Amino acid sequence: MPTNETVPNVAPGSHEPDASPVRLLHVLGYAGVSGAHAGQTGVERVVEQLLEGLESFEHNVVYPPAGAMLSRYRQLSNALLVREPSHRFERRFVDDVAAFIEARNVQIVLSHGFLRNDFLTALACRRTGRPHVVSRAVPLADEGLSWPRRTAYGLTDGWTLRRAAHVVACSEATRRRIIETQRFDARKISAIPNGVQLPQVDDAARVEARRALGIDASTFIVGGIGQLIARKRFTDLVDAVAQARAQRAAHGREIIAVLLGAGPEREALMQRAHELCVPLHLPGFMPDPWSTLATFDVSVLPSRAEGMPLSVLESMALSVPVVATNVAGTPEVVEDGRSGFLFAPGDVTSLAQRIVQLAADAGLRTQIGTQGAERVATHFSLQAMLQGFERCLRAVLHARS
């Protein structure tokens, strides 16, 4: 099983990073629609980690005006181009990015898996002669697009990936999926798993987080964190809580649902919870959710597609037991029955059974939470992820010199 301590397979032999700074450009999109942000994607948070952690790089960023991270990226970057393409073939976006590359004397460009941005960035890199590295979380084949859109995007995305200097996948499963579905050269793609490093959350902070939500200490919280979008399938979480509440004799606890995040599914989730008589708290997007996340009794990710979800890593790092779908990179993190539990996408009954089991057994919750935290600390450190990106980017530049 791969960990994020693996050196990227960029060039033959090993290439250790040197001390010279590299002028790097990040290009990415945002979580939202129609100019309104809906919280953050995991990609946006990974970019924040790179901006903070890759200290030997001079960071420049291209990012949309509506993104939730705009002020943070402005603070962390050397220069910020506030720009978003209006359509998939916008030439002016290419012109602006190419001009920004030249003005900042960028040496290498890293785009972060928003298909439209990746393609247009590839055009800007081709014009300026800069190497282009694509970082990808969810493969195109798993994006949930309609067949006509997937076909159209597949043509441009295939062109983008084949011309990239290198591709970084956030999990080994994503790497294999890209190779299999897009007929991609395996020598040009590496897996650099996500890593996390979170602040400590003490008991007082957990108590205060519950108080802020209006939830007493005896209530069992089934929580989720992420964008409220169809791919995350948080309706399955609500349905499973309804089933678990119906089995109260088996666990004796009041069970409720809490979802941290924003997005277009909010109203549908509220309606579903109302229909099933499930108490659902939707406090919205929290830029620093750690105390609230740490007060969950169980963290659930019912998504139908993922790369290597930060919400799972973060929950485990905070010793919160995780129940997540057996998709993509999640099984690389969660050892089923040891550091968390896995279930098949859409299997609400299995999810409900795990919720009931955990609600009834405090010892099991402690055991799973402890082993999850140990696994993240051992195999998915932030430092290992940063080292992987540094080696990859410097190796690409070394191969071009």
C-alpha positions as CSV (number, residue, x, y, z in Angstrom):
1,M,0.0,0.0,0.0
2,P,1.5,3.3,-1.0
3,T,2.1,6.2,1.4
4,N,3.0,9.8,0.8
5,E,6.6,8.9,1.6
6,T,7.1,7.5,-1.9
7,V,9.4,9.6,-4.1
8,P,7.6,10.5,-7.4
9,N,8.5,8.5,-10.5
10,V,9.5,11.6,-12.5
11,A,12.9,10.7,-13.9
12,P,15.3,7.8,-13.8
13,G,17.3,7.7,-10.6
14,S,16.8,10.0,-7.6
15,H,17.0,13.8,-7.7
16,E,17.3,15.6,-4.3
17,P,16.0,19.1,-4.1
18,D,18.5,22.0,-4.0
19,A,18.3,25.3,-2.2
20,S,17.7,27.6,-5.1
21,P,14.2,29.1,-5.2
22,V,11.8,28.1,-7.9
23,R,9.3,30.6,-9.4
24,L,6.1,28.5,-9.4
25,L,2.6,29.4,-10.6
26,H,-0.5,27.7,-9.2
27,V,-3.7,27.8,-11.3
28,L,-7.0,26.6,-9.8
29,G,-10.7,27.1,-9.6
30,Y,-13.1,27.3,-6.6
31,A,-16.0,25.6,-4.9
32,G,-19.1,27.5,-6.2
33,V,-21.4,28.4,-9.0
34,S,-22.6,31.6,-10.7
35,G,-20.0,33.7,-8.9
36,A,-20.9,32.6,-5.3
37,H,-18.5,30.4,-3.4
38,A,-19.8,27.3,-1.6
39,G,-17.1,26.7,0.9
40,Q,-13.8,25.1,-0.1
41,T,-12.7,22.1,-2.1
42,G,-10.0,19.8,-0.8
43,V,-7.9,21.1,-3.7
44,E,-8.1,24.7,-2.4
45,R,-6.9,23.5,1.0
46,V,-4.1,21.5,-0.5
47,V,-2.9,24.6,-2.4
48,E,-3.0,26.5,0.9
49,Q,-0.7,23.9,2.4
50,L,1.7,24.1,-0.6
51,L,1.8,27.9,-0.3
52,E,2.6,27.7,3.4
53,G,4.9,24.7,3.3
54,L,7.0,24.9,0.1
55,E,9.3,27.6,1.5
56,S,12.0,27.3,-1.2
57,F,9.5,28.3,-3.9
58,E,8.3,31.7,-5.0
59,H,4.5,31.3,-5.2
60,N,2.3,33.0,-7.7
61,V,-1.4,32.2,-8.0
62,V,-4.3,32.5,-10.5
63,Y,-7.6,32.2,-8.7
64,P,-11.2,33.3,-9.3
65,P,-12.6,36.4,-7.6
66,A,-15.5,34.5,-6.0
67,G,-13.3,31.9,-4.3
68,A,-13.4,31.6,-0.5
69,M,-9.6,31.5,-0.3
70,L,-9.0,34.8,-2.2
71,S,-7.7,36.8,0.8
72,R,-5.7,33.9,2.1
73,Y,-4.0,33.3,-1.2
74,R,-3.3,37.0,-1.5
75,Q,-1.6,36.9,1.9
76,L,0.5,33.8,1.1
77,S,1.6,34.4,-2.5
78,N,4.1,36.7,-4.1
79,A,1.6,37.7,-6.8
80,L,-2.0,36.9,-7.4
81,L,-3.9,37.2,-10.7
82,V,-7.6,37.3,-9.9
83,R,-9.1,35.6,-12.9
84,E,-11.6,32.9,-13.9
85,P,-12.4,31.6,-17.4
86,S,-15.9,32.3,-18.6
87,H,-16.0,29.2,-20.9
88,R,-13.9,26.2,-21.9
89,F,-12.2,27.9,-24.8
90,E,-11.7,31.5,-23.5
91,R,-8.7,32.9,-25.4
92,R,-8.5,36.0,-23.2
93,F,-7.9,33.8,-20.1
94,V,-5.0,32.1,-22.0
95,D,-3.6,35.6,-22.9
96,D,-3.8,36.8,-19.3
97,V,-2.2,33.7,-17.9
98,A,0.6,33.7,-20.5
99,A,1.2,37.4,-19.8
100,F,1.3,36.7,-16.1
101,I,3.8,33.9,-16.6
102,E,6.1,36.2,-18.6
103,A,5.7,39.2,-16.2
104,R,6.6,37.0,-13.2
105,N,9.3,35.1,-15.0
106,V,7.6,31.8,-13.9
107,Q,9.7,28.7,-14.3
108,I,7.1,26.0,-13.9
109,V,3.3,25.9,-13.7
110,L,1.2,23.6,-11.5
111,S,-2.6,23.5,-12.3
112,H,-4.9,21.8,-9.8
113,G,-7.4,19.6,-11.5
114,F,-10.3,21.9,-12.6
115,L,-10.6,20.5,-16.1
116,R,-11.3,23.8,-17.9
117,N,-8.4,25.5,-16.1
118,D,-6.0,22.7,-16.8
119,F,-6.7,22.9,-20.5
120,L,-6.4,26.6,-20.8
121,T,-3.3,26.6,-18.6
122,A,-1.8,24.0,-21.0
123,L,-2.4,26.4,-23.9
124,A,-0.7,29.2,-21.9
125,C,2.3,27.0,-21.1
126,R,2.6,25.9,-24.7
127,R,2.7,29.6,-25.8
128,T,5.3,30.5,-23.2
129,G,7.4,27.3,-23.3
130,R,7.0,26.6,-19.6
131,P,6.7,23.1,-18.2
132,H,3.2,22.3,-17.1
133,V,2.4,19.8,-14.2
134,V,-1.2,18.8,-13.6
135,S,-2.3,17.8,-10.1
136,R,-5.5,15.7,-10.2
137,A,-7.7,14.4,-7.4
138,V,-10.7,12.8,-9.1
139,P,-10.3,11.2,-12.6
140,L,-12.4,12.6,-15.4
141,A,-14.1,9.2,-15.7
142,D,-15.5,9.6,-12.1
143,E,-16.6,13.2,-12.3
144,G,-20.3,12.3,-12.9
145,L,-20.6,14.2,-16.1
146,S,-23.2,13.2,-18.7
147,W,-22.0,11.1,-21.6
148,P,-21.9,14.1,-24.1
149,R,-20.0,16.3,-21.7
150,R,-17.7,13.6,-20.6
151,T,-16.9,12.9,-24.3
152,A,-16.3,16.6,-25.0
153,Y,-14.2,17.1,-21.9
154,G,-12.3,13.8,-22.6
155,L,-10.9,15.1,-25.9
156,T,-9.5,18.3,-24.4
157,D,-8.4,16.7,-21.2
158,G,-6.6,13.9,-23.0
159,W,-4.7,16.6,-25.0
160,T,-3.9,18.4,-21.8
161,L,-2.5,15.3,-19.9
162,R,-0.5,14.0,-22.9
163,R,1.3,17.3,-23.3
164,A,1.9,17.8,-19.6
165,A,5.5,17.5,-18.3
166,H,4.1,15.4,-15.5
167,V,0.8,14.5,-13.7
168,V,0.4,14.1,-10.0
169,A,-2.4,12.0,-8.6
170,C,-3.5,12.3,-4.9
171,S,-3.8,8.6,-4.5
172,E,-2.6,5.4,-6.1
173,A,-6.2,4.5,-7.1
174,T,-6.5,7.8,-8.9
175,R,-3.3,7.2,-10.7
176,R,-4.4,3.8,-11.9
177,R,-7.8,5.1,-12.9
178,I,-6.3,7.8,-15.0
179,I,-3.9,5.4,-16.7
180,E,-6.8,2.9,-17.4
181,T,-9.4,5.3,-18.6
182,Q,-7.4,7.9,-20.5
183,R,-4.7,5.7,-22.0
184,F,-2.0,7.6,-20.3
185,D,1.7,6.9,-20.2
186,A,2.3,5.4,-16.7
187,R,5.8,6.9,-16.7
188,K,4.5,10.4,-16.6
189,I,2.2,10.1,-13.6
190,S,3.0,9.8,-9.9
191,A,1.0,9.4,-6.7
192,I,1.6,11.9,-4.0
193,P,-1.0,11.2,-1.3
194,N,-2.5,14.1,0.6
195,G,-1.1,14.9,4.1
196,V,-2.5,16.8,7.0
197,Q,-1.3,18.6,10.1
198,L,-4.0,20.0,12.3
199,P,-4.0,22.1,15.5
200,Q,-4.6,20.4,18.8
201,V,-8.2,20.5,20.0
202,D,-8.7,20.2,23.8
203,D,-11.8,19.1,25.7
204,A,-12.7,22.7,26.5
205,A,-12.8,23.5,22.8
206,R,-15.0,20.5,22.1
207,V,-17.4,21.5,24.8
208,E,-17.6,25.0,23.4
209,A,-18.2,23.7,19.9
210,R,-21.2,21.7,21.1
211,R,-22.5,24.7,23.0
212,A,-22.3,26.8,19.9
213,L,-24.3,24.2,17.9
214,G,-26.9,24.0,20.8
215,I,-26.2,20.3,21.2
216,D,-25.9,18.7,24.7
217,A,-23.1,16.3,25.7
218,S,-25.3,13.2,25.7
219,T,-26.4,13.5,22.1
220,F,-24.6,11.3,19.5
221,I,-23.4,13.4,16.5
222,V,-23.2,11.8,13.1
223,G,-21.2,14.4,11.2
224,G,-20.1,15.1,7.7
225,I,-17.9,17.9,6.3
226,G,-17.5,19.0,2.7
227,Q,-19.3,20.7,-0.2
228,L,-23.0,20.1,-0.2
229,I,-23.1,18.7,-3.7
230,A,-24.6,15.6,-5.3
231,R,-21.3,13.7,-5.6
232,K,-20.9,13.7,-1.8
233,R,-24.3,11.9,-1.3
234,F,-25.0,13.4,2.1
235,T,-28.6,12.4,1.6
236,D,-27.3,8.9,2.4
237,L,-26.0,10.2,5.7
238,V,-29.5,11.6,6.5
239,D,-31.2,8.4,5.5
240,A,-28.8,6.3,7.6
241,V,-29.4,8.5,10.6
242,A,-33.1,8.0,10.2
243,Q,-32.6,4.2,10.2
244,A,-30.3,4.4,13.2
245,R,-32.8,6.6,15.2
246,A,-35.5,3.9,14.5
247,Q,-33.2,1.4,16.3
248,R,-32.9,3.4,19.5
249,A,-33.5,0.3,21.7
250,A,-30.2,-1.0,20.3
251,H,-28.1,1.9,21.3
252,G,-30.1,4.1,23.8
253,R,-28.8,7.4,22.4
254,E,-30.3,10.4,20.8
255,I,-28.7,10.5,17.3
256,I,-28.6,13.7,15.2
257,A,-26.8,14.8,12.0
258,V,-24.5,17.7,11.5
259,L,-23.1,18.8,8.1
260,L,-20.4,21.4,7.8
261,G,-20.2,23.0,4.5
262,A,-22.1,24.9,1.8
263,G,-23.5,24.1,-1.6
264,P,-26.5,23.7,-3.9
265,E,-27.8,20.6,-2.1
266,R,-28.5,22.4,1.2
267,E,-32.3,22.9,0.6
268,A,-32.7,19.3,-0.6
269,L,-30.9,18.0,2.5
270,M,-33.1,20.1,4.7
271,Q,-36.2,18.8,3.0
272,R,-35.1,15.2,3.2
273,A,-34.3,15.6,6.9
274,H,-37.7,17.1,7.5
275,E,-39.5,14.2,5.7
276,L,-37.6,11.7,7.8
277,C,-37.9,13.6,11.1
278,V,-34.1,13.7,11.4
279,P,-32.6,16.6,13.5
280,L,-30.2,18.2,11.0
281,H,-27.8,21.0,11.9
282,L,-26.4,23.0,8.9
283,P,-24.1,25.6,10.4
284,G,-22.6,26.4,7.0
285,F,-19.0,26.7,5.8
286,M,-16.4,27.1,8.6
287,P,-12.9,28.2,7.6
288,D,-11.5,26.7,10.8
289,P,-13.8,23.7,11.6
290,W,-11.5,21.7,13.7
291,S,-13.2,22.1,17.1
292,T,-16.6,21.3,15.6
293,L,-15.2,18.4,13.7
294,A,-13.5,17.1,16.8
295,T,-16.8,17.0,18.7
296,F,-18.4,14.6,16.2
297,D,-18.9,11.1,17.6
298,V,-18.5,9.6,14.1
299,S,-17.5,11.3,10.9
300,V,-19.2,10.0,7.7
301,L,-18.2,10.5,4.1
302,P,-20.8,8.8,1.8
303,S,-19.3,10.1,-1.4
304,R,-19.7,8.2,-4.7
305,A,-16.3,9.4,-6.0
306,E,-13.1,10.8,-4.3
307,G,-9.4,11.1,-4.7
308,M,-8.0,11.0,-1.2
309,P,-10.4,13.0,0.9
310,L,-9.0,15.5,3.3
311,S,-12.1,15.2,5.4
312,V,-11.3,11.6,6.2
313,L,-7.7,12.3,7.0
314,E,-8.6,15.3,9.1
315,S,-11.3,13.4,11.1
316,M,-8.9,10.5,11.7
317,A,-6.1,13.0,12.8
318,L,-8.6,14.3,15.4
319,S,-9.3,10.8,16.7
320,V,-12.9,10.8,15.3
321,P,-14.0,7.4,14.1
322,V,-14.6,7.4,10.4
323,V,-17.2,5.6,8.3
324,A,-16.6,6.2,4.5
325,T,-17.4,4.7,1.2
326,N,-15.0,2.2,-0.4
327,V,-14.0,4.4,-3.3
328,A,-10.7,5.5,-5.0
329,G,-8.1,6.5,-2.4
330,T,-10.1,6.1,0.7
331,P,-9.2,2.4,1.3
332,E,-5.6,3.5,1.1
333,V,-6.2,5.5,4.2
334,V,-8.9,3.6,6.1
335,E,-8.1,0.0,7.1
336,D,-11.6,-1.4,7.4
337,G,-12.3,-2.5,10.9
338,R,-9.1,-1.2,12.3
339,S,-8.6,2.6,11.6
340,G,-12.2,3.1,10.4
341,F,-15.0,1.4,8.5
342,L,-15.8,1.2,4.8
343,F,-19.1,0.6,3.1
344,A,-20.2,0.4,-0.6
345,P,-21.6,3.7,-2.1
346,G,-25.3,3.8,-1.7
347,D,-25.5,1.1,1.0
348,V,-27.4,3.1,3.5
349,T,-28.3,0.0,5.6
350,S,-24.7,-0.9,6.2
351,L,-23.9,2.7,7.1
352,A,-26.8,2.8,9.5
353,Q,-25.6,-0.5,11.1
354,R,-22.1,1.0,11.7
355,I,-23.7,4.1,13.3
356,V,-25.7,2.0,15.7
357,Q,-22.7,-0.1,16.5
358,L,-20.5,2.9,17.3
359,A,-23.3,4.6,19.2
360,A,-23.6,1.6,21.5
361,D,-19.9,1.0,22.1
362,A,-17.8,3.8,23.5
363,G,-14.8,1.5,23.7
364,L,-14.9,0.7,20.0
365,R,-15.2,4.5,19.2
366,T,-12.0,5.1,21.3
367,Q,-10.2,2.2,19.7
368,I,-11.0,3.1,16.1
369,G,-10.3,6.8,16.8
370,T,-6.9,6.1,18.3
371,Q,-5.8,3.8,15.6
372,G,-7.0,6.2,12.9
373,A,-5.0,9.0,14.4
374,E,-1.9,6.8,14.6
375,R,-2.3,5.8,10.9
376,V,-2.5,9.4,9.7
377,A,0.5,10.5,11.8
378,T,2.6,7.6,10.5
379,H,1.6,7.5,6.8
380,F,0.0,10.8,5.8
381,S,2.1,13.6,7.2
382,L,2.0,17.0,5.7
383,Q,5.8,17.1,5.5
384,A,5.8,13.9,3.4
385,M,3.3,15.5,0.9
386,L,5.4,18.7,0.7
387,Q,8.6,16.7,0.1
388,G,6.8,14.8,-2.7
389,F,5.7,17.9,-4.5
390,E,9.2,19.6,-4.1
391,R,11.0,16.6,-5.5
392,C,8.5,16.2,-8.4
393,L,8.6,19.9,-9.4
394,R,12.4,20.2,-9.2
395,A,12.8,16.9,-11.1
396,V,10.7,18.3,-14.0
397,L,12.8,21.4,-14.1
398,H,16.0,19.3,-13.9
399,A,14.8,17.2,-16.8
400,R,14.2,20.3,-18.9
401,S,17.7,21.8,-18.2
